[in-house]
Amino acid sequence: MAPLDRTPPRAALVSLLLLLACSRAAPGAGEGDAPSTPPGEATVAGPLQATLTTDRETYGPGDPVTFTLRVENVGEGALALEFRSGQRYDFVVEDDGGAEVWRWGAEMGFIQVLGTERLEAGGELTYRERLGAGLPAGRYTARGVLTSSSHPVGDETVLEVR
């Protein structure tokens, strides 16, 4: 009987190396976020304008909150938006003390692959998510961000839960 060859096949080694490379954590959505602006004012970063809205101005404790992030290309030409993963946006809520109480992306799994999306001049992207569990009474700051590594932009607003 011939001895067993314990050298893994080349395809298996390549697959293992690809798996290891893809398993590295993607940079956080907070890296490169646009600077904060007063609530209700759109943030402009280069040719992109971001606006974050909620479905209501005030909420009761536990009421669901729907966030909408609208990103518009206000420039004169098309943009190539580059991304470090399959994640395109994120929503974050912080309490009045600045502690993060909810992050939409924390509940998700994203493919770890580089990607590019084209946004024509005058074009817009709209992302909408819901925080179903709601929040206890208090004042919160919500941020919506486009997680593009080439054109990061975001906006924030204040939530009142009474």
VMD Tcl script that draws the C-alpha trace (Angstrom):
set ca {
  {0.00 0.00 0.00}
  {1.37 3.43 -0.95}
  {1.77 6.03 1.79}
  {-0.92 8.70 1.96}
  {-0.03 12.05 0.52}
  {-0.94 14.53 3.27}
  {-0.29 17.61 1.12}
  {-3.61 19.43 0.64}
  {-4.72 20.01 -2.94}
  {-3.83 23.45 -4.35}
  {-7.51 24.43 -4.69}
  {-8.09 23.77 -0.99}
  {-5.09 25.94 -0.04}
  {-6.27 28.77 -2.26}
  {-9.77 28.53 -0.77}
  {-8.38 28.61 2.76}
  {-6.24 31.67 2.01}
  {-9.22 33.48 0.45}
  {-11.38 32.62 3.46}
  {-8.76 33.96 5.85}
  {-8.31 37.15 3.84}
  {-12.08 37.76 3.71}
  {-12.60 37.09 7.42}
  {-10.74 40.21 8.49}
  {-13.08 42.75 10.02}
  {-14.07 45.63 7.81}
  {-13.32 49.10 9.07}
  {-16.10 50.49 11.26}
  {-18.81 52.55 9.70}
  {-17.83 55.38 12.00}
  {-14.42 55.81 10.36}
  {-14.40 58.78 8.07}
  {-17.92 59.88 8.96}
  {-18.74 63.40 7.92}
  {-18.67 66.05 10.63}
  {-21.83 66.62 12.63}
  {-24.25 69.31 11.56}
  {-27.16 70.89 13.38}
  {-30.26 68.66 13.32}
  {-32.44 69.19 10.28}
  {-29.64 70.61 8.11}
  {-28.27 68.48 5.29}
  {-24.56 67.67 5.31}
  {-22.64 68.39 2.14}
  {-19.28 66.67 1.55}
  {-17.93 67.52 -1.88}
  {-20.59 66.73 -4.44}
  {-22.70 64.65 -2.02}
  {-25.48 65.92 0.22}
  {-26.85 63.72 3.01}
  {-30.12 64.20 4.88}
  {-31.32 62.04 7.78}
  {-34.98 62.10 8.78}
  {-37.21 60.12 11.11}
  {-40.88 59.33 10.69}
  {-41.86 61.53 13.67}
  {-40.39 64.27 15.82}
  {-41.28 62.73 19.18}
  {-41.88 59.16 20.32}
  {-43.31 57.33 23.29}
  {-41.12 54.83 25.16}
  {-40.82 51.66 23.10}
  {-42.32 53.17 19.92}
  {-40.57 51.97 16.75}
  {-38.46 54.56 14.93}
  {-37.99 54.62 11.16}
  {-34.82 56.28 9.85}
  {-34.38 57.49 6.27}
  {-31.00 58.51 4.90}
  {-31.10 60.31 1.55}
  {-27.82 60.88 -0.29}
  {-27.88 63.07 -3.40}
  {-25.15 63.81 -5.94}
  {-25.41 67.61 -6.23}
  {-22.25 67.79 -8.34}
  {-21.98 68.16 -12.08}
  {-20.59 64.71 -12.87}
  {-21.10 61.06 -12.01}
  {-19.34 59.67 -8.93}
  {-17.78 56.27 -8.32}
  {-18.63 55.42 -4.71}
  {-16.14 52.89 -3.36}
  {-16.97 50.54 -0.48}
  {-14.75 48.24 1.60}
  {-17.51 45.69 2.15}
  {-21.08 44.90 1.17}
  {-22.30 47.47 3.70}
  {-23.48 50.68 2.03}
  {-24.89 52.66 4.98}
  {-25.42 52.57 8.73}
  {-27.66 54.13 11.36}
  {-26.42 54.81 14.90}
  {-28.28 56.09 17.97}
  {-26.48 57.54 20.98}
  {-27.96 58.60 24.31}
  {-27.60 62.13 25.70}
  {-24.28 61.13 27.29}
  {-22.82 59.99 23.93}
  {-23.04 56.23 24.61}
  {-24.09 54.15 21.61}
  {-27.41 52.41 22.32}
  {-28.14 50.98 18.85}
  {-26.30 50.44 15.59}
  {-28.19 48.94 12.67}
  {-25.03 47.43 11.11}
  {-24.12 45.59 14.33}
  {-27.07 43.26 13.73}
  {-26.01 42.45 10.16}
  {-23.40 40.36 8.37}
  {-21.78 41.91 5.32}
  {-19.77 40.30 2.57}
  {-16.13 41.31 2.88}
  {-15.46 42.39 -0.69}
  {-14.56 45.70 -2.28}
  {-17.34 47.28 -4.31}
  {-18.11 50.35 -6.41}
  {-21.43 51.97 -7.24}
  {-21.95 54.75 -9.75}
  {-24.12 57.71 -8.79}
  {-25.02 60.00 -11.66}
  {-25.19 63.80 -11.29}
  {-28.60 64.62 -9.79}
  {-29.05 60.99 -8.72}
  {-29.90 59.92 -5.21}
  {-29.72 56.91 -2.95}
  {-32.30 56.33 -0.21}
  {-31.82 53.93 2.69}
  {-34.54 53.21 5.24}
  {-34.38 51.07 8.39}
  {-36.51 50.61 11.48}
  {-35.52 50.36 15.11}
  {-38.41 48.12 16.12}
  {-37.78 47.84 19.86}
  {-37.91 51.58 20.38}
  {-36.07 53.49 23.08}
  {-36.69 54.40 26.70}
  {-37.59 58.00 27.58}
  {-34.78 60.45 26.91}
  {-33.02 62.54 24.32}
  {-30.97 60.80 21.62}
  {-28.77 61.72 18.67}
  {-29.23 59.59 15.55}
  {-26.70 59.47 12.73}
  {-27.08 58.08 9.25}
  {-23.88 57.52 7.25}
  {-22.94 56.41 3.77}
  {-20.09 53.97 4.41}
  {-18.25 54.83 1.20}
  {-14.47 54.93 1.63}
  {-14.13 57.39 -1.25}
  {-17.05 59.72 -0.45}
  {-18.08 59.35 3.21}
  {-20.98 61.57 4.17}
  {-23.59 61.53 6.89}
  {-26.14 63.55 8.77}
  {-27.64 63.53 12.24}
  {-30.82 64.46 14.00}
  {-32.14 64.56 17.56}
  {-34.86 62.20 18.85}
  {-37.11 62.93 21.81}
  {-38.70 59.98 23.61}
  {-41.28 61.05 26.24}
}
mol new
graphics top color blue
foreach p $ca { graphics top sphere $p radius 0.5 }
foreach p [lrange $ca 0 end-1] q [lrange $ca 1 end] { graphics top cylinder $p $q radius 0.2 }
display resetview
